[in-house]
């Protein structure tokens, strides 16, 4: 939480970071800066890479989040999700309600597939988050990316849809 007066120290235009700019400036000016020690998981998700990392942490059990469905050797699958038997899962997967993963899909790393999402046949997914309702076309290769609102946003400049 911030007192309203703090905003007097922030430039009105341009980008300005709290951790590297605002807080050090407040300390330098002798303003009170207080913190609270957290014992639970916390991470900044201010960039897409941070958001992906936080999701991978959750998929890998580093943070306790409620997951609906059945626990499996590879993660979690919702009871009404459809995972084709020919899929090759070499990582961790959370597969949400009404989602469908087609034939010969390869999952590596940490993958979260949102409710109602469809992954067509012969795709390769690695370290990615697929938002609810998204469709990934056949033979797509998605790595270190977030698929949302009809777009693939890469966190590592590796996203190829064929």
PyMOL commands that place a pseudoatom at each C-alpha (Angstrom):
pseudoatom trace, name=CA, resn=UNK, resi=1, chain=A, elem=C, hetatm=0, pos=[0.000, 0.000, 0.000]
pseudoatom trace, name=CA, resn=UNK, resi=2, chain=A, elem=C, hetatm=0, pos=[1.142, 3.489, -0.761]
pseudoatom trace, name=CA, resn=UNK, resi=3, chain=A, elem=C, hetatm=0, pos=[0.239, 6.798, 0.793]
pseudoatom trace, name=CA, resn=UNK, resi=4, chain=A, elem=C, hetatm=0, pos=[-1.118, 9.247, -1.817]
pseudoatom trace, name=CA, resn=UNK, resi=5, chain=A, elem=C, hetatm=0, pos=[1.858, 11.570, -1.222]
pseudoatom trace, name=CA, resn=UNK, resi=6, chain=A, elem=C, hetatm=0, pos=[4.170, 8.937, -2.716]
pseudoatom trace, name=CA, resn=UNK, resi=7, chain=A, elem=C, hetatm=0, pos=[2.831, 9.765, -6.157]
pseudoatom trace, name=CA, resn=UNK, resi=8, chain=A, elem=C, hetatm=0, pos=[4.349, 13.235, -5.847]
pseudoatom trace, name=CA, resn=UNK, resi=9, chain=A, elem=C, hetatm=0, pos=[7.763, 11.538, -6.224]
pseudoatom trace, name=CA, resn=UNK, resi=10, chain=A, elem=C, hetatm=0, pos=[6.872, 9.772, -9.492]
pseudoatom trace, name=CA, resn=UNK, resi=11, chain=A, elem=C, hetatm=0, pos=[7.363, 11.573, -12.837]
pseudoatom trace, name=CA, resn=UNK, resi=12, chain=A, elem=C, hetatm=0, pos=[4.088, 12.203, -14.659]
pseudoatom trace, name=CA, resn=UNK, resi=13, chain=A, elem=C, hetatm=0, pos=[5.385, 10.818, -17.961]
pseudoatom trace, name=CA, resn=UNK, resi=14, chain=A, elem=C, hetatm=0, pos=[7.516, 7.875, -18.977]
pseudoatom trace, name=CA, resn=UNK, resi=15, chain=A, elem=C, hetatm=0, pos=[8.160, 4.532, -17.377]
pseudoatom trace, name=CA, resn=UNK, resi=16, chain=A, elem=C, hetatm=0, pos=[9.126, 4.452, -13.726]
pseudoatom trace, name=CA, resn=UNK, resi=17, chain=A, elem=C, hetatm=0, pos=[9.898, 1.380, -11.627]
pseudoatom trace, name=CA, resn=UNK, resi=18, chain=A, elem=C, hetatm=0, pos=[9.060, 0.971, -7.976]
pseudoatom trace, name=CA, resn=UNK, resi=19, chain=A, elem=C, hetatm=0, pos=[11.874, -1.381, -6.974]
pseudoatom trace, name=CA, resn=UNK, resi=20, chain=A, elem=C, hetatm=0, pos=[14.802, 0.250, -8.749]
pseudoatom trace, name=CA, resn=UNK, resi=21, chain=A, elem=C, hetatm=0, pos=[13.677, 3.873, -8.861]
pseudoatom trace, name=CA, resn=UNK, resi=22, chain=A, elem=C, hetatm=0, pos=[10.878, 4.892, -6.486]
pseudoatom trace, name=CA, resn=UNK, resi=23, chain=A, elem=C, hetatm=0, pos=[11.826, 3.032, -3.306]
pseudoatom trace, name=CA, resn=UNK, resi=24, chain=A, elem=C, hetatm=0, pos=[15.545, 3.995, -3.435]
pseudoatom trace, name=CA, resn=UNK, resi=25, chain=A, elem=C, hetatm=0, pos=[14.515, 7.618, -4.097]
pseudoatom trace, name=CA, resn=UNK, resi=26, chain=A, elem=C, hetatm=0, pos=[12.170, 7.625, -1.085]
pseudoatom trace, name=CA, resn=UNK, resi=27, chain=A, elem=C, hetatm=0, pos=[14.934, 6.226, 1.150]
pseudoatom trace, name=CA, resn=UNK, resi=28, chain=A, elem=C, hetatm=0, pos=[17.406, 8.793, -0.202]
pseudoatom trace, name=CA, resn=UNK, resi=29, chain=A, elem=C, hetatm=0, pos=[14.946, 11.602, 0.605]
pseudoatom trace, name=CA, resn=UNK, resi=30, chain=A, elem=C, hetatm=0, pos=[14.402, 10.280, 4.139]
pseudoatom trace, name=CA, resn=UNK, resi=31, chain=A, elem=C, hetatm=0, pos=[10.806, 9.220, 3.562]
pseudoatom trace, name=CA, resn=UNK, resi=32, chain=A, elem=C, hetatm=0, pos=[9.546, 6.253, 5.592]
pseudoatom trace, name=CA, resn=UNK, resi=33, chain=A, elem=C, hetatm=0, pos=[9.630, 3.011, 3.603]
pseudoatom trace, name=CA, resn=UNK, resi=34, chain=A, elem=C, hetatm=0, pos=[8.221, 0.008, 5.404]
pseudoatom trace, name=CA, resn=UNK, resi=35, chain=A, elem=C, hetatm=0, pos=[8.010, -3.611, 4.378]
pseudoatom trace, name=CA, resn=UNK, resi=36, chain=A, elem=C, hetatm=0, pos=[6.387, -6.815, 5.501]
pseudoatom trace, name=CA, resn=UNK, resi=37, chain=A, elem=C, hetatm=0, pos=[8.233, -10.104, 5.595]
pseudoatom trace, name=CA, resn=UNK, resi=38, chain=A, elem=C, hetatm=0, pos=[6.358, -12.766, 3.652]
pseudoatom trace, name=CA, resn=UNK, resi=39, chain=A, elem=C, hetatm=0, pos=[6.692, -16.440, 4.422]
pseudoatom trace, name=CA, resn=UNK, resi=40, chain=A, elem=C, hetatm=0, pos=[4.584, -17.645, 1.493]
pseudoatom trace, name=CA, resn=UNK, resi=41, chain=A, elem=C, hetatm=0, pos=[5.482, -17.687, -2.176]
pseudoatom trace, name=CA, resn=UNK, resi=42, chain=A, elem=C, hetatm=0, pos=[5.509, -14.279, -3.849]
pseudoatom trace, name=CA, resn=UNK, resi=43, chain=A, elem=C, hetatm=0, pos=[6.886, -13.150, -7.163]
pseudoatom trace, name=CA, resn=UNK, resi=44, chain=A, elem=C, hetatm=0, pos=[6.551, -10.113, -9.364]
pseudoatom trace, name=CA, resn=UNK, resi=45, chain=A, elem=C, hetatm=0, pos=[4.665, -10.854, -12.584]
pseudoatom trace, name=CA, resn=UNK, resi=46, chain=A, elem=C, hetatm=0, pos=[5.372, -7.482, -14.147]
pseudoatom trace, name=CA, resn=UNK, resi=47, chain=A, elem=C, hetatm=0, pos=[6.756, -8.938, -17.369]
pseudoatom trace, name=CA, resn=UNK, resi=48, chain=A, elem=C, hetatm=0, pos=[5.514, -11.743, -19.561]
pseudoatom trace, name=CA, resn=UNK, resi=49, chain=A, elem=C, hetatm=0, pos=[8.599, -13.779, -18.695]
pseudoatom trace, name=CA, resn=UNK, resi=50, chain=A, elem=C, hetatm=0, pos=[7.833, -13.328, -14.987]
pseudoatom trace, name=CA, resn=UNK, resi=51, chain=A, elem=C, hetatm=0, pos=[4.205, -14.369, -15.580]
pseudoatom trace, name=CA, resn=UNK, resi=52, chain=A, elem=C, hetatm=0, pos=[5.322, -17.521, -17.395]
pseudoatom trace, name=CA, resn=UNK, resi=53, chain=A, elem=C, hetatm=0, pos=[7.855, -18.354, -14.663]
pseudoatom trace, name=CA, resn=UNK, resi=54, chain=A, elem=C, hetatm=0, pos=[5.193, -17.933, -11.950]
pseudoatom trace, name=CA, resn=UNK, resi=55, chain=A, elem=C, hetatm=0, pos=[2.872, -20.286, -13.823]
pseudoatom trace, name=CA, resn=UNK, resi=56, chain=A, elem=C, hetatm=0, pos=[5.675, -22.832, -14.252]
pseudoatom trace, name=CA, resn=UNK, resi=57, chain=A, elem=C, hetatm=0, pos=[6.358, -22.592, -10.508]
pseudoatom trace, name=CA, resn=UNK, resi=58, chain=A, elem=C, hetatm=0, pos=[2.681, -23.344, -9.816]
pseudoatom trace, name=CA, resn=UNK, resi=59, chain=A, elem=C, hetatm=0, pos=[2.615, -26.233, -12.302]
pseudoatom trace, name=CA, resn=UNK, resi=60, chain=A, elem=C, hetatm=0, pos=[5.675, -27.717, -10.604]
pseudoatom trace, name=CA, resn=UNK, resi=61, chain=A, elem=C, hetatm=0, pos=[4.182, -27.429, -7.120]
pseudoatom trace, name=CA, resn=UNK, resi=62, chain=A, elem=C, hetatm=0, pos=[6.486, -24.667, -5.840]
pseudoatom trace, name=CA, resn=UNK, resi=63, chain=A, elem=C, hetatm=0, pos=[3.427, -22.680, -4.816]
pseudoatom trace, name=CA, resn=UNK, resi=64, chain=A, elem=C, hetatm=0, pos=[0.213, -24.094, -3.415]
pseudoatom trace, name=CA, resn=UNK, resi=65, chain=A, elem=C, hetatm=0, pos=[-2.660, -23.270, -5.750]
pseudoatom trace, name=CA, resn=UNK, resi=66, chain=A, elem=C, hetatm=0, pos=[-6.017, -25.019, -5.866]
pseudoatom trace, name=CA, resn=UNK, resi=67, chain=A, elem=C, hetatm=0, pos=[-6.172, -27.288, -8.899]
pseudoatom trace, name=CA, resn=UNK, resi=68, chain=A, elem=C, hetatm=0, pos=[-9.367, -29.040, -9.860]
pseudoatom trace, name=CA, resn=UNK, resi=69, chain=A, elem=C, hetatm=0, pos=[-9.217, -32.499, -11.280]
pseudoatom trace, name=CA, resn=UNK, resi=70, chain=A, elem=C, hetatm=0, pos=[-7.356, -35.730, -10.841]
pseudoatom trace, name=CA, resn=UNK, resi=71, chain=A, elem=C, hetatm=0, pos=[-3.696, -35.856, -9.858]
pseudoatom trace, name=CA, resn=UNK, resi=72, chain=A, elem=C, hetatm=0, pos=[-1.624, -37.909, -12.296]
pseudoatom trace, name=CA, resn=UNK, resi=73, chain=A, elem=C, hetatm=0, pos=[2.020, -38.860, -12.704]
pseudoatom trace, name=CA, resn=UNK, resi=74, chain=A, elem=C, hetatm=0, pos=[2.473, -35.795, -14.931]
pseudoatom trace, name=CA, resn=UNK, resi=75, chain=A, elem=C, hetatm=0, pos=[0.324, -33.243, -13.077]
pseudoatom trace, name=CA, resn=UNK, resi=76, chain=A, elem=C, hetatm=0, pos=[-3.434, -32.655, -13.039]
pseudoatom trace, name=CA, resn=UNK, resi=77, chain=A, elem=C, hetatm=0, pos=[-6.259, -33.370, -15.476]
pseudoatom trace, name=CA, resn=UNK, resi=78, chain=A, elem=C, hetatm=0, pos=[-9.848, -32.180, -15.126]
pseudoatom trace, name=CA, resn=UNK, resi=79, chain=A, elem=C, hetatm=0, pos=[-12.412, -35.010, -15.262]
pseudoatom trace, name=CA, resn=UNK, resi=80, chain=A, elem=C, hetatm=0, pos=[-14.067, -33.588, -18.381]
pseudoatom trace, name=CA, resn=UNK, resi=81, chain=A, elem=C, hetatm=0, pos=[-10.819, -32.808, -20.230]
pseudoatom trace, name=CA, resn=UNK, resi=82, chain=A, elem=C, hetatm=0, pos=[-9.888, -34.916, -23.252]
pseudoatom trace, name=CA, resn=UNK, resi=83, chain=A, elem=C, hetatm=0, pos=[-6.254, -36.009, -23.504]
pseudoatom trace, name=CA, resn=UNK, resi=84, chain=A, elem=C, hetatm=0, pos=[-5.568, -38.294, -26.464]
pseudoatom trace, name=CA, resn=UNK, resi=85, chain=A, elem=C, hetatm=0, pos=[-3.799, -41.558, -25.586]
pseudoatom trace, name=CA, resn=UNK, resi=86, chain=A, elem=C, hetatm=0, pos=[-1.089, -40.901, -28.200]
pseudoatom trace, name=CA, resn=UNK, resi=87, chain=A, elem=C, hetatm=0, pos=[0.165, -37.760, -26.444]
pseudoatom trace, name=CA, resn=UNK, resi=88, chain=A, elem=C, hetatm=0, pos=[3.728, -37.879, -25.212]
pseudoatom trace, name=CA, resn=UNK, resi=89, chain=A, elem=C, hetatm=0, pos=[4.088, -36.084, -21.882]
pseudoatom trace, name=CA, resn=UNK, resi=90, chain=A, elem=C, hetatm=0, pos=[7.688, -35.582, -20.788]
pseudoatom trace, name=CA, resn=UNK, resi=91, chain=A, elem=C, hetatm=0, pos=[7.022, -32.761, -18.368]
pseudoatom trace, name=CA, resn=UNK, resi=92, chain=A, elem=C, hetatm=0, pos=[4.325, -31.381, -16.087]
pseudoatom trace, name=CA, resn=UNK, resi=93, chain=A, elem=C, hetatm=0, pos=[0.818, -30.560, -17.304]
pseudoatom trace, name=CA, resn=UNK, resi=94, chain=A, elem=C, hetatm=0, pos=[-2.288, -28.950, -15.870]
pseudoatom trace, name=CA, resn=UNK, resi=95, chain=A, elem=C, hetatm=0, pos=[-5.239, -29.616, -18.161]
pseudoatom trace, name=CA, resn=UNK, resi=96, chain=A, elem=C, hetatm=0, pos=[-8.366, -27.647, -17.232]
pseudoatom trace, name=CA, resn=UNK, resi=97, chain=A, elem=C, hetatm=0, pos=[-12.077, -28.355, -17.763]
pseudoatom trace, name=CA, resn=UNK, resi=98, chain=A, elem=C, hetatm=0, pos=[-13.478, -28.973, -21.243]
pseudoatom trace, name=CA, resn=UNK, resi=99, chain=A, elem=C, hetatm=0, pos=[-10.022, -28.706, -22.822]
pseudoatom trace, name=CA, resn=UNK, resi=100, chain=A, elem=C, hetatm=0, pos=[-8.910, -31.078, -25.555]
pseudoatom trace, name=CA, resn=UNK, resi=101, chain=A, elem=C, hetatm=0, pos=[-5.440, -32.240, -26.560]
pseudoatom trace, name=CA, resn=UNK, resi=102, chain=A, elem=C, hetatm=0, pos=[-5.271, -33.988, -29.939]
pseudoatom trace, name=CA, resn=UNK, resi=103, chain=A, elem=C, hetatm=0, pos=[-3.260, -36.896, -31.319]
pseudoatom trace, name=CA, resn=UNK, resi=104, chain=A, elem=C, hetatm=0, pos=[0.523, -37.084, -31.064]
pseudoatom trace, name=CA, resn=UNK, resi=105, chain=A, elem=C, hetatm=0, pos=[0.922, -33.864, -29.106]
pseudoatom trace, name=CA, resn=UNK, resi=106, chain=A, elem=C, hetatm=0, pos=[4.261, -33.595, -27.303]
pseudoatom trace, name=CA, resn=UNK, resi=107, chain=A, elem=C, hetatm=0, pos=[4.372, -31.843, -23.917]
pseudoatom trace, name=CA, resn=UNK, resi=108, chain=A, elem=C, hetatm=0, pos=[7.729, -30.923, -22.376]
pseudoatom trace, name=CA, resn=UNK, resi=109, chain=A, elem=C, hetatm=0, pos=[8.644, -28.660, -19.507]
pseudoatom trace, name=CA, resn=UNK, resi=110, chain=A, elem=C, hetatm=0, pos=[5.712, -27.052, -17.695]
pseudoatom trace, name=CA, resn=UNK, resi=111, chain=A, elem=C, hetatm=0, pos=[2.449, -26.531, -19.570]
pseudoatom trace, name=CA, resn=UNK, resi=112, chain=A, elem=C, hetatm=0, pos=[-0.917, -25.141, -18.439]
pseudoatom trace, name=CA, resn=UNK, resi=113, chain=A, elem=C, hetatm=0, pos=[-3.895, -25.498, -20.757]
pseudoatom trace, name=CA, resn=UNK, resi=114, chain=A, elem=C, hetatm=0, pos=[-6.913, -23.423, -19.770]
pseudoatom trace, name=CA, resn=UNK, resi=115, chain=A, elem=C, hetatm=0, pos=[-10.583, -24.379, -19.726]
pseudoatom trace, name=CA, resn=UNK, resi=116, chain=A, elem=C, hetatm=0, pos=[-12.089, -24.993, -23.138]
pseudoatom trace, name=CA, resn=UNK, resi=117, chain=A, elem=C, hetatm=0, pos=[-8.768, -24.702, -24.972]
pseudoatom trace, name=CA, resn=UNK, resi=118, chain=A, elem=C, hetatm=0, pos=[-8.030, -26.993, -27.908]
pseudoatom trace, name=CA, resn=UNK, resi=119, chain=A, elem=C, hetatm=0, pos=[-4.621, -28.269, -28.943]
pseudoatom trace, name=CA, resn=UNK, resi=120, chain=A, elem=C, hetatm=0, pos=[-4.842, -29.815, -32.416]
pseudoatom trace, name=CA, resn=UNK, resi=121, chain=A, elem=C, hetatm=0, pos=[-2.904, -32.880, -33.588]
pseudoatom trace, name=CA, resn=UNK, resi=122, chain=A, elem=C, hetatm=0, pos=[0.889, -33.104, -33.840]
pseudoatom trace, name=CA, resn=UNK, resi=123, chain=A, elem=C, hetatm=0, pos=[1.719, -29.998, -31.813]
pseudoatom trace, name=CA, resn=UNK, resi=124, chain=A, elem=C, hetatm=0, pos=[4.715, -29.502, -29.575]
pseudoatom trace, name=CA, resn=UNK, resi=125, chain=A, elem=C, hetatm=0, pos=[4.260, -27.474, -26.378]
pseudoatom trace, name=CA, resn=UNK, resi=126, chain=A, elem=C, hetatm=0, pos=[7.116, -26.570, -24.068]
pseudoatom trace, name=CA, resn=UNK, resi=127, chain=A, elem=C, hetatm=0, pos=[7.000, -24.269, -21.017]
pseudoatom trace, name=CA, resn=UNK, resi=128, chain=A, elem=C, hetatm=0, pos=[3.847, -22.418, -22.017]
pseudoatom trace, name=CA, resn=UNK, resi=129, chain=A, elem=C, hetatm=0, pos=[0.472, -21.204, -20.843]
pseudoatom trace, name=CA, resn=UNK, resi=130, chain=A, elem=C, hetatm=0, pos=[-2.547, -21.573, -23.112]
pseudoatom trace, name=CA, resn=UNK, resi=131, chain=A, elem=C, hetatm=0, pos=[-5.386, -19.283, -21.987]
pseudoatom trace, name=CA, resn=UNK, resi=132, chain=A, elem=C, hetatm=0, pos=[-8.966, -20.574, -21.696]
pseudoatom trace, name=CA, resn=UNK, resi=133, chain=A, elem=C, hetatm=0, pos=[-10.802, -21.008, -24.987]
pseudoatom trace, name=CA, resn=UNK, resi=134, chain=A, elem=C, hetatm=0, pos=[-7.720, -20.700, -27.196]
pseudoatom trace, name=CA, resn=UNK, resi=135, chain=A, elem=C, hetatm=0, pos=[-7.120, -22.937, -30.220]
pseudoatom trace, name=CA, resn=UNK, resi=136, chain=A, elem=C, hetatm=0, pos=[-3.632, -24.069, -31.185]
pseudoatom trace, name=CA, resn=UNK, resi=137, chain=A, elem=C, hetatm=0, pos=[-3.540, -25.197, -34.821]
pseudoatom trace, name=CA, resn=UNK, resi=138, chain=A, elem=C, hetatm=0, pos=[-2.200, -28.577, -35.948]
pseudoatom trace, name=CA, resn=UNK, resi=139, chain=A, elem=C, hetatm=0, pos=[1.597, -28.940, -36.140]
pseudoatom trace, name=CA, resn=UNK, resi=140, chain=A, elem=C, hetatm=0, pos=[2.213, -25.775, -34.102]
pseudoatom trace, name=CA, resn=UNK, resi=141, chain=A, elem=C, hetatm=0, pos=[5.413, -25.526, -32.103]
pseudoatom trace, name=CA, resn=UNK, resi=142, chain=A, elem=C, hetatm=0, pos=[5.081, -23.302, -29.043]
pseudoatom trace, name=CA, resn=UNK, resi=143, chain=A, elem=C, hetatm=0, pos=[7.940, -22.797, -26.616]
pseudoatom trace, name=CA, resn=UNK, resi=144, chain=A, elem=C, hetatm=0, pos=[8.320, -20.403, -23.665]
pseudoatom trace, name=CA, resn=UNK, resi=145, chain=A, elem=C, hetatm=0, pos=[5.210, -18.518, -24.716]
pseudoatom trace, name=CA, resn=UNK, resi=146, chain=A, elem=C, hetatm=0, pos=[1.744, -17.464, -23.630]
pseudoatom trace, name=CA, resn=UNK, resi=147, chain=A, elem=C, hetatm=0, pos=[-1.172, -18.001, -26.005]
pseudoatom trace, name=CA, resn=UNK, resi=148, chain=A, elem=C, hetatm=0, pos=[-3.909, -15.485, -25.202]
pseudoatom trace, name=CA, resn=UNK, resi=149, chain=A, elem=C, hetatm=0, pos=[-6.620, -13.577, -27.014]
pseudoatom trace, name=CA, resn=UNK, resi=150, chain=A, elem=C, hetatm=0, pos=[-5.788, -15.224, -30.326]
pseudoatom trace, name=CA, resn=UNK, resi=151, chain=A, elem=C, hetatm=0, pos=[-2.100, -14.281, -30.127]
pseudoatom trace, name=CA, resn=UNK, resi=152, chain=A, elem=C, hetatm=0, pos=[1.108, -16.110, -29.340]
pseudoatom trace, name=CA, resn=UNK, resi=153, chain=A, elem=C, hetatm=0, pos=[3.323, -13.918, -27.211]
pseudoatom trace, name=CA, resn=UNK, resi=154, chain=A, elem=C, hetatm=0, pos=[6.799, -15.361, -26.906]
pseudoatom trace, name=CA, resn=UNK, resi=155, chain=A, elem=C, hetatm=0, pos=[8.931, -14.958, -23.815]
pseudoatom trace, name=CA, resn=UNK, resi=156, chain=A, elem=C, hetatm=0, pos=[11.997, -16.236, -25.658]
pseudoatom trace, name=CA, resn=UNK, resi=157, chain=A, elem=C, hetatm=0, pos=[11.400, -15.354, -29.318]
pseudoatom trace, name=CA, resn=UNK, resi=158, chain=A, elem=C, hetatm=0, pos=[10.621, -18.981, -30.097]
pseudoatom trace, name=CA, resn=UNK, resi=159, chain=A, elem=C, hetatm=0, pos=[7.085, -19.456, -31.311]
pseudoatom trace, name=CA, resn=UNK, resi=160, chain=A, elem=C, hetatm=0, pos=[6.322, -20.967, -34.685]
pseudoatom trace, name=CA, resn=UNK, resi=161, chain=A, elem=C, hetatm=0, pos=[2.888, -21.798, -36.023]
pseudoatom trace, name=CA, resn=UNK, resi=162, chain=A, elem=C, hetatm=0, pos=[2.866, -23.802, -39.238]
for i in range(1, 162): cmd.bond("trace and resi %d" % i, "trace and resi %d" % (i + 1))
show_as sticks, trace
zoom trace
